[in-house]
Amino acid sequence: MSATGASDAALPPPPARRRLPRALTNPSVIVGLVVLGIVLVAALAAPLLWTVDPTFLRPRFRLRPPSDVAWLGTDQFGRDVYSRVIYGAQISLFVGFAVATIAVIIGTLIGVVAGYFRMLDMIVMRVMDGIMAIPAILLAIAMVTLSGAGIVTVIVAIVIPEIPRVARLVRSVVLTVREEPYVEAAIGVGTPLPKVLWRHVLPNTIAPLIVQATYICGAAILTEAILSFLGAGIPTETPSWGNIMAEGRQSFQIAPWVILFPGLCVAATVLAINIMGDGLRDTLDPRLARRLGNVG
């Protein structure tokens, strides 16, 4: 084989690219996508779904049970719970998707650097270990105290502890791939380093990153709800599932619907994302699925 042919040799289509169409036929992926799609459509089409202003106060109608006027009842300020739940989906989903996207991008860059450049590996990974020791809730409380509550603060507080998890995952893949013969051959014939990383290393991280992103998204939605419930998350004037439950906890015994419906939305959404992640893992990364099965 000529030097040019060796330098241009690329991996076969990466597992994620080959298996992605088959993953879309996995029952778990289908169920997760359907439920997540329903929530996403409801969030995007909130003004068209017979909702009212989620911040509109009607003290006369406070704590009314579900009826044909207020489908999911009203809260302690007379606000329509149905409208607040629908609009709250926008915040919760945005936080989940934003955290997953940012964590994957930054974690991938750090993981590639740590896995490919051995001189930096020890330093980078020790920093990542230190960050993983910081609980997201305590970090969020500290950030809210310093900079004030807000969606950006919540996203940053959740992203920071998730980055090391992605970095460690990518690093483990890179450490394996960089020893493969086709990578060594590409380096031996003088292929530029950016091309080696782009064509030979990064494609092998796609499958585990897709799976990891689903789990990060679900965890971020749950963490946002916890932080808002504790008063360290989204400002109370902005409807989110965590805020709705936080404001309704004092009246739970006489008006359980205020917490019940947003709680069901959080549970259904996170469960759908996790089920979809399990299906993607089984299809895109069968070796990991077999290892987990053997452990169990």
HELIX and SHEET records of a PDB file:
HELIX    1   1 ALA A    3  ASP A    8  1                                   6    
HELIX    2   2 PRO A   15  ALA A   23  1                                   9    
HELIX    3   3 PRO A   27  LEU A   44  1                                  18    
HELIX    4   4 ALA A   46  LEU A   48  5                                   3    
HELIX    5   5 PRO A   59  PHE A   61  5                                   3    
HELIX    6   6 VAL A   81  TYR A  116  1                                  36    
HELIX    7   7 ARG A  118  MET A  132  1                                  15    
HELIX    8   8 ALA A  136  SER A  147  1                                  12    
HELIX    9   9 ILE A  151  VAL A  177  1                                  27    
HELIX   10  10 PRO A  181  GLY A  188  1                                   8    
HELIX   11  11 LEU A  193  VAL A  196  1                                   4    
HELIX   12  12 LEU A  197  VAL A  201  3                                   5    
HELIX   13  13 LEU A  202  THR A  205  5                                   4    
HELIX   14  14 ILE A  206  PHE A  229  1                                  24    
HELIX   15  15 TRP A  241  GLY A  248  1                                   8    
HELIX   16  16 ARG A  249  SER A  251  5                                   3    
HELIX   17  17 TRP A  257  LEU A  284  1                                  28    
HELIX   18  18 PRO A  286  VAL A  295  1                                  10    
END                                                                             
